[in-house]
Amino acid sequence: VQLVDSGGGSVQAGASLRLSCAASGRRFSSYSVGWFRQAPGKEREFVGATNWSGDMPFYTDSVKGRFTISRDNAQDTAYLQMHGLKPEDTAVYYCAARSGPLGTTRLGVSGYDYWGQGTQVTVSS
C-alpha cells in the first residue's frame, strides 16, 4: 500500500489542523493505521493508532484529549484531527500502516510496514 500524507502547515498556538493519509494500492480497510511525529534532532515518536475499523483509537499521553484519529475506509483515507496545538507539537507527522491488527509493537516504528512521506506541522507561540 502507498501512503500520502497531507494537511500540515504553520499555525499559531491553540489552532487546529487536520492531517490526511491517503492510501492506494491495496484494500485499505484491512490495514491498521498509526500516526507518528519527528521533531528536529529527535527520534520518531508514536502519536496514536487505530485498527482497521477505526474504533478504539489510542494515543500517547501528550496528545490525549486534543488529537483524534479517524478513518474513512470507503475513501481509503485516515485522518489525524489536532486541536489546541502547542509549540511542542511542531514536527514532521507521518502516517503508517500494517496489514491486519495492531501488534505488540504498535507503539514503535517497527510495528508498521508502510509509511507516508510526512507533512510538516509548525506551531508558533
C-alpha positions in Angstrom: 0.0 0.0 0.0 1.2 3.5 -0.8 0.5 6.3 1.7 0.5 10.1 1.0 0.4 12.5 4.0 -1.1 16.0 3.6 -2.6 18.8 5.6 0.3 20.2 7.5 1.0 23.9 7.8 2.2 26.7 10.0 -0.3 27.8 12.7 -0.5 29.8 15.9 -0.7 28.0 19.3 -4.3 27.0 20.0 -5.1 26.4 16.4 -6.4 23.2 14.8 -5.2 21.2 11.8 -6.5 18.0 10.2 -3.9 15.8 8.6 -4.9 13.3 5.9 -3.3 10.0 5.0 -4.5 8.8 1.5 -3.9 5.1 0.7 -3.7 3.4 -2.6 -2.7 0.1 -4.0 -4.3 -2.3 -1.6 -7.6 -2.8 0.3 -7.1 -0.1 2.9 -9.8 -1.5 5.2 -7.5 -4.4 6.1 -4.8 -2.2 7.4 -4.3 -0.8 10.9 -3.0 2.8 10.9 -0.7 4.7 13.2 0.5 8.3 13.3 4.0 9.3 14.4 5.9 12.5 14.5 9.5 13.5 14.4 10.9 16.8 15.7 14.3 18.1 14.6 17.1 16.2 16.4 14.7 13.8 18.0 13.6 10.2 17.3 10.3 9.5 15.6 7.7 9.1 18.3 4.3 7.4 18.5 1.2 9.7 18.4 -1.7 7.4 18.1 -3.1 4.4 16.3 -6.3 2.7 15.3 -7.3 -0.7 14.0 -9.0 -1.4 10.7 -12.4 -0.3 11.8 -11.3 3.0 13.4 -12.8 2.2 16.7 -10.9 2.3 20.0 -8.1 4.5 18.9 -5.4 5.1 21.5 -2.9 7.9 21.9 0.2 8.9 23.6 -0.4 10.9 26.8 0.8 14.2 25.5 -2.0 14.4 22.8 -4.9 12.8 24.7 -7.9 15.0 24.6 -6.5 17.1 21.8 -5.9 14.8 18.9 -8.4 12.4 17.3 -7.7 9.6 14.8 -10.4 8.6 12.4 -10.6 6.8 9.1 -12.9 6.5 6.1 -12.3 3.2 4.5 -14.6 4.0 1.6 -12.3 6.9 0.8 -9.1 4.9 1.7 -8.1 7.8 3.9 -7.2 8.2 7.6 -7.2 11.4 9.5 -5.4 13.0 12.4 -7.5 15.9 13.8 -5.5 18.1 16.0 -6.9 20.8 18.3 -5.3 23.0 20.8 -1.9 22.8 19.1 1.2 23.7 21.1 4.7 24.7 20.0 5.9 21.3 21.3 3.7 19.7 18.7 6.0 21.1 16.0 7.3 18.1 14.0 7.0 16.2 10.7 4.0 14.0 11.0 3.9 10.6 9.4 1.1 8.1 8.9 2.0 4.4 8.9 0.1 1.2 8.2 0.4 -2.5 8.7 -1.7 -5.3 7.3 -4.0 -6.8 9.8 -4.5 -5.9 13.5 -2.1 -3.9 15.6 0.6 -6.0 17.2 2.6 -5.8 20.3 5.0 -3.4 18.7 2.2 -1.0 17.8 3.9 1.9 19.8 7.1 1.7 17.8 8.2 2.3 14.2 8.9 -1.4 13.8 5.2 -2.1 14.2 4.4 -0.7 10.8 5.4 -1.7 7.3 4.3 1.2 5.2 4.9 4.9 5.7 3.8 8.2 4.2 6.3 10.8 3.2 5.4 13.1 6.1 3.9 16.5 6.4 5.3 19.4 8.4 3.4 20.9 11.3 4.8 24.1 12.8 3.2 25.7 15.8 4.3 29.2 16.9 3.7 30.7 20.3 
